[in-house]
């Protein structure tokens, strides 16, 4: 593991991304600069903590954001690597995370929200049983959207026939998709969520979708495809 794993997403390098292995594929972590000595990690991957410390230094302030109740396996490694780290999660995600970890979680997301610079916004998904949160980062005259399990964008599926069949059955891809589990079990009020999500991608800006699972989508028509998909699935 080395620092080159973390690639720049925006022109200034305020947003970096790296991938880590998960069953059936790979997942993405984001490293977002909040200030010279403070960084936010969205979906911290277990195998990435050591390489991140080469960039940040072990004494920097690190805010670890579990994007939902299921992306938690790397938090123990990151809290061990960085002494000045704090774990954040939504109220809905916290109970599940507490059962599966030894680290402590901040009381609520308000402390994190206060520390975010003006160009970064935290979004708590309404009526989401998984407790998912997104981030929007305004940079390069664009809006970068960090999303977790709400959208998958796998360009290809695994060659393993069983895994490929399971992913197809769950509608995890290929291409931009909303999985069956997220559609059927993740959202309680589908109308409220659909309208909320469509509003965010109807901002009149150039949007860049950065999913934890799959390819970053920076195509000019990504906003329209996201909105069409939300209307189709919800």
DOBAZA-582396 format. One record per residue (C-alpha): residue number from 1; chain; x, y, z. Coordinates in Angstrom, 1 decimal, padded with zeros to 4 digits. Layout:
! residues N
num chaine x y z
NUM A X Y Z
...
***
This chain:
! residues 234
num chaine x y z
1 A 000.0 000.0 000.0
2 A 001.4 003.4 -000.9
3 A 000.2 007.0 -001.2
4 A -000.2 006.7 -005.0
5 A -003.4 004.6 -004.3
6 A -005.2 007.8 -003.6
7 A -005.9 009.5 -006.9
8 A -007.1 013.1 -007.3
9 A -010.7 013.6 -008.3
10 A -010.8 017.4 -008.6
11 A -008.2 019.7 -010.1
12 A -006.8 021.0 -006.7
13 A -006.7 017.6 -005.1
14 A -009.2 018.5 -002.4
15 A -010.9 015.2 -003.1
16 A -009.0 012.0 -003.4
17 A -010.3 008.5 -003.9
18 A -008.9 005.0 -003.4
19 A -010.4 001.5 -003.8
20 A -010.4 -001.4 -001.4
21 A -011.5 -005.1 -001.8
22 A -014.9 -006.3 -000.7
23 A -016.6 -009.7 -001.4
24 A -017.5 -009.8 -005.1
25 A -015.6 -006.7 -006.1
26 A -014.1 -003.4 -004.9
27 A -015.4 -000.4 -003.0
28 A -014.3 003.3 -002.8
29 A -013.2 005.5 000.0
30 A -013.0 009.3 -000.3
31 A -010.5 011.6 001.4
32 A -011.8 015.2 001.5
33 A -009.7 018.1 002.8
34 A -011.6 020.3 005.4
35 A -008.5 022.4 006.3
36 A -004.8 022.1 006.4
37 A -004.9 019.7 009.3
38 A -008.4 018.2 009.1
39 A -009.8 015.6 006.7
40 A -013.0 013.8 006.2
41 A -013.0 010.1 005.2
42 A -016.2 008.9 003.5
43 A -016.6 005.1 003.8
44 A -013.1 004.3 005.3
45 A -011.8 001.0 003.8
46 A -009.8 -001.2 006.2
47 A -006.8 -001.7 003.8
48 A -006.4 002.0 003.1
49 A -005.7 003.3 006.6
50 A -001.9 002.8 006.3
51 A -001.6 004.5 002.9
52 A -003.7 007.4 004.1
53 A -001.3 008.1 007.0
54 A 001.5 008.5 004.5
55 A -000.4 011.4 003.0
56 A -002.0 012.9 006.1
57 A 000.4 012.0 008.9
58 A -000.8 010.1 011.9
59 A -001.4 013.2 014.0
60 A -003.8 015.0 011.8
61 A -007.4 015.4 012.7
62 A -009.5 012.7 010.8
63 A -013.3 012.6 010.8
64 A -014.5 009.1 009.8
65 A -017.9 009.1 008.3
66 A -019.7 005.7 008.0
67 A -022.1 006.4 005.1
68 A -024.6 003.9 006.3
69 A -024.9 001.1 008.8
70 A -023.2 -001.5 006.6
71 A -020.0 000.3 005.7
72 A -018.1 -000.1 009.0
73 A -015.5 -002.8 008.6
74 A -012.6 -000.3 008.2
75 A -013.4 001.9 011.2
76 A -011.4 -000.1 013.7
77 A -008.3 000.1 011.5
78 A -008.6 003.8 010.9
79 A -009.2 004.7 014.6
80 A -006.1 002.6 015.5
81 A -004.1 004.3 012.8
82 A -005.1 007.9 013.6
83 A -005.1 009.0 017.3
84 A -007.0 012.2 016.5
85 A -010.0 010.5 014.8
86 A -013.7 010.7 015.5
87 A -016.4 008.4 014.0
88 A -019.6 009.8 012.8
89 A -022.8 008.1 011.6
90 A -026.5 008.9 011.3
91 A -028.9 008.1 014.1
92 A -030.3 005.3 012.1
93 A -026.9 003.7 011.3
94 A -025.4 004.0 014.8
95 A -027.1 001.1 016.6
96 A -025.9 -001.4 014.0
97 A -022.4 000.0 014.1
98 A -022.2 -000.1 017.9
99 A -023.0 -003.8 017.9
100 A -020.1 -004.5 015.5
101 A -017.2 -002.4 016.8
102 A -015.1 -001.3 019.7
103 A -014.8 002.3 018.7
104 A -017.0 005.1 020.1
105 A -019.3 007.1 017.8
106 A -020.0 010.9 018.1
107 A -023.4 011.6 019.6
108 A -024.9 013.0 016.4
109 A -023.9 014.5 013.0
110 A -024.4 018.1 014.1
111 A -020.8 018.3 015.3
112 A -019.6 017.2 012.0
113 A -021.9 019.6 010.1
114 A -020.6 022.5 012.1
115 A -017.0 021.7 011.1
116 A -017.7 021.4 007.4
117 A -016.5 024.3 005.2
118 A -019.2 026.2 003.2
119 A -018.5 024.2 000.0
120 A -019.3 020.8 001.6
121 A -022.8 019.8 002.5
122 A -024.0 016.7 004.4
123 A -027.3 015.1 003.2
124 A -029.2 012.7 005.4
125 A -031.5 010.5 003.2
126 A -035.1 010.7 004.3
127 A -037.0 007.6 005.3
128 A -033.9 005.4 004.8
129 A -033.7 002.3 007.0
130 A -030.0 001.9 006.2
131 A -029.2 005.4 007.7
132 A -027.4 006.5 004.6
133 A -025.8 009.9 004.2
134 A -024.3 011.7 001.2
135 A -021.9 014.5 000.7
136 A -021.9 017.2 -001.9
137 A -018.7 019.1 -002.6
138 A -018.7 022.2 -004.7
139 A -015.4 022.4 -006.6
140 A -014.2 023.3 -010.1
141 A -017.6 024.9 -010.8
142 A -019.1 021.4 -010.4
143 A -020.9 019.5 -007.7
144 A -019.3 016.2 -006.7
145 A -021.8 013.8 -005.0
146 A -020.4 011.1 -002.7
147 A -023.1 008.4 -002.5
148 A -023.0 004.9 -000.9
149 A -025.5 002.1 -001.6
150 A -028.2 004.4 -003.1
151 A -026.6 004.0 -006.5
152 A -024.3 001.4 -008.1
153 A -022.3 002.0 -011.3
154 A -020.5 -001.3 -012.1
155 A -019.3 -001.2 -015.7
156 A -018.9 -005.0 -015.6
157 A -019.9 -007.9 -013.4
158 A -017.6 -010.6 -012.1
159 A -016.8 -013.5 -014.3
160 A -017.7 -016.0 -011.6
161 A -021.1 -017.3 -012.7
162 A -022.6 -017.6 -009.2
163 A -021.5 -014.1 -008.1
164 A -022.6 -012.7 -011.5
165 A -026.0 -014.3 -011.2
166 A -026.5 -013.0 -007.6
167 A -025.5 -009.4 -008.6
168 A -027.9 -009.5 -011.6
169 A -030.7 -010.8 -009.4
170 A -030.1 -008.0 -006.9
171 A -029.9 -005.6 -009.8
172 A -026.5 -004.2 -008.9
173 A -025.6 -003.7 -012.5
174 A -024.1 -003.5 -015.0
175 A -024.3 000.3 -015.5
176 A -026.0 002.9 -013.3
177 A -028.6 001.1 -011.1
178 A -030.5 001.2 -007.9
179 A -030.3 -002.2 -006.3
180 A -033.4 -004.3 -005.4
181 A -032.5 -004.3 -001.7
182 A -032.1 -000.6 -001.5
183 A -035.4 -000.1 -003.4
184 A -037.5 -002.6 -001.5
185 A -036.0 -002.6 002.0
186 A -033.9 000.5 002.2
187 A -036.6 003.2 001.7
188 A -039.8 003.4 003.8
189 A -041.4 006.3 002.0
190 A -040.6 006.0 -001.7
191 A -042.3 009.1 -002.8
192 A -040.6 011.3 -000.2
193 A -037.2 009.9 -001.0
194 A -037.7 010.1 -004.8
195 A -038.7 013.8 -004.6
196 A -035.9 014.6 -002.2
197 A -033.2 013.0 -004.4
198 A -034.5 014.4 -007.6
199 A -034.5 017.9 -006.1
200 A -030.8 017.5 -005.3
201 A -029.8 016.5 -008.8
202 A -032.0 019.2 -010.3
203 A -029.7 022.0 -009.2
204 A -028.9 023.4 -012.6
205 A -025.2 022.5 -012.1
206 A -022.8 020.1 -013.6
207 A -023.0 017.1 -011.3
208 A -020.4 014.3 -010.8
209 A -021.6 011.1 -009.3
210 A -019.0 009.3 -007.0
211 A -020.5 006.0 -005.8
212 A -018.8 003.8 -003.3
213 A -019.6 000.9 -005.7
214 A -018.5 001.2 -009.4
215 A -017.2 003.9 -011.7
216 A -017.3 007.6 -011.2
217 A -019.8 009.1 -013.6
218 A -018.9 012.5 -015.0
219 A -020.8 012.4 -018.2
220 A -022.8 015.5 -019.1
221 A -026.1 013.7 -019.0
222 A -025.5 012.0 -015.6
223 A -028.1 014.2 -013.8
224 A -030.8 013.3 -016.3
225 A -030.0 009.6 -016.0
226 A -030.1 009.7 -012.2
227 A -033.4 011.5 -012.3
228 A -034.9 009.0 -014.9
229 A -033.7 006.1 -012.7
230 A -035.2 007.5 -009.6
231 A -038.5 008.0 -011.4
232 A -038.3 004.4 -012.7
233 A -037.5 002.7 -009.4
234 A -039.5 004.8 -007.0
***
